Amino acid sequence: MLSSSSTQATIQFFLHTIKGWNLSIYPSIVMTDCDRAQINAIQAVYPRSRVLYCWWHVLHAMRTHFNTSVFPELWKRIKEWIKISDPIQFYREWAEIQANTSYPESVVQYLRDKWMPDIQMWSAISRQNRTIFEESDTNMLIES
């Protein structure tokens, strides 16, 4: 889809068109960036599809909220944290990030408010037991 409009209505129109051409195809997983208009459109047209965030886009969004060169340890931890697949280890790491007073409270609050409510969309703890066809971690993928 190429469009000068990225509204939910435009994206939804496009998805309805694609769905009309391919009634027997129903995506089990759709990977996208963190755009709410895209997510809402996907969920409206394909409500049974699972929407996941691309890890590159997740990290790109997270890094815009602090200077990674000033806080390299925090940046390293976040990059590793999103890929932790064990829930106990994931939440232990999250507790350690929150407890570390050398990390900016604004970053911790941002992670708490923006990312923790949607962990099923970006965390590796919700990306287990997928087939090889579902293993991608980016929406920048073309398969042939």
C-alpha positions in Angstrom: 0.0 0.0 0.0 1.3 3.4 -1.0 -0.7 6.3 0.3 -0.3 9.9 1.3 -2.8 9.2 4.1 -2.0 7.0 7.1 -5.4 7.2 8.8 -7.2 4.2 10.1 -9.9 4.7 7.5 -7.4 4.6 4.6 -5.6 1.5 5.9 -8.9 -0.2 6.7 -10.1 0.5 3.2 -7.0 -1.1 1.8 -7.2 -4.1 4.0 -10.9 -4.6 3.1 -9.9 -4.5 -0.6 -7.2 -7.1 0.0 -9.6 -9.3 2.0 -12.2 -9.1 -0.7 -9.7 -10.4 -3.3 -8.5 -13.2 -1.0 -11.5 -14.4 1.1 -9.9 -17.7 1.9 -6.7 -16.1 3.3 -6.7 -14.9 6.9 -3.4 -13.8 8.4 -2.7 -15.5 11.7 0.0 -12.9 12.6 0.5 -9.4 11.4 3.7 -7.6 12.3 3.8 -3.8 12.2 5.4 -0.8 13.8 3.7 0.9 16.8 1.2 2.9 14.7 -2.2 2.9 16.4 -4.0 3.6 13.1 -2.5 0.5 11.5 -3.2 -1.7 14.6 -6.8 -0.5 14.8 -7.4 -1.1 11.1 -5.9 -4.6 11.2 -7.9 -5.5 14.3 -11.1 -4.2 12.6 -10.6 -6.1 9.4 -8.9 -9.2 10.8 -10.1 -9.5 14.4 -8.7 -13.0 14.9 -5.2 -12.0 13.7 -2.5 -11.5 16.2 -0.7 -8.2 15.9 2.9 -8.1 16.9 5.3 -5.1 17.0 8.5 -5.3 15.0 11.4 -5.3 17.4 13.4 -2.8 15.3 10.5 -0.3 15.6 10.1 -1.0 19.4 13.8 -0.3 20.0 13.7 2.7 17.7 10.8 4.1 19.7 12.4 3.4 23.1 15.7 4.9 22.2 14.1 8.2 21.3 13.3 8.7 25.0 16.8 8.9 26.3 20.4 9.4 25.2 21.7 5.9 24.7 25.3 7.1 24.7 24.8 8.6 28.2 23.1 5.5 29.5 24.8 2.6 27.5 24.1 0.0 30.3 20.4 0.8 30.2 20.3 0.6 26.4 22.1 -2.8 26.5 19.7 -4.1 29.1 16.6 -2.9 27.1 17.9 -4.5 23.9 18.3 -7.8 25.8 15.2 -7.5 27.9 12.7 -7.4 25.0 14.1 -10.7 23.7 13.9 -12.6 27.0 11.4 -15.5 26.5 11.2 -16.8 30.1 8.4 -14.8 31.9 10.2 -15.1 35.3 13.4 -13.8 33.9 11.6 -11.1 32.0 9.8 -9.7 35.1 12.9 -10.1 37.2 14.8 -7.9 34.7 11.9 -5.4 34.6 12.1 -5.2 38.4 15.8 -4.5 38.2 15.4 -1.8 35.6 12.8 -0.1 37.8 15.0 -0.4 40.9 18.2 1.0 39.4 18.4 4.6 40.6 21.0 5.4 38.1 18.5 5.1 35.3 16.3 8.1 34.5 12.9 7.9 36.2 11.4 9.4 33.1 12.5 6.4 31.0 11.3 3.9 33.5 7.9 5.7 33.7 7.8 5.7 29.8 8.4 2.0 29.7 5.8 1.4 32.4 3.1 3.6 30.8 3.8 2.9 27.1 5.2 -0.6 26.8 4.2 -2.7 29.8 0.4 -2.6 29.1 1.1 -4.2 25.6 3.8 -6.7 26.4 2.0 -9.4 24.4 2.7 -7.3 21.3 6.4 -6.9 21.7 8.0 -9.1 24.3 9.6 -12.4 23.5 7.6 -14.0 26.4 4.6 -13.9 24.0 6.5 -15.1 20.9 7.0 -18.7 21.8 6.1 -21.9 20.1 5.8 -20.3 16.6 6.4 -22.1 13.4 9.4 -21.2 11.2 7.0 -19.1 9.1 6.0 -17.1 12.2 9.6 -16.6 13.5 10.2 -13.1 12.0 11.0 -10.2 14.4 10.6 -7.4 11.8 7.9 -6.1 9.5 10.7 -5.2 7.1 10.5 -8.7 5.5 9.7 -9.8 2.0 9.2 -13.4 1.3 8.9 -15.0 -2.1 
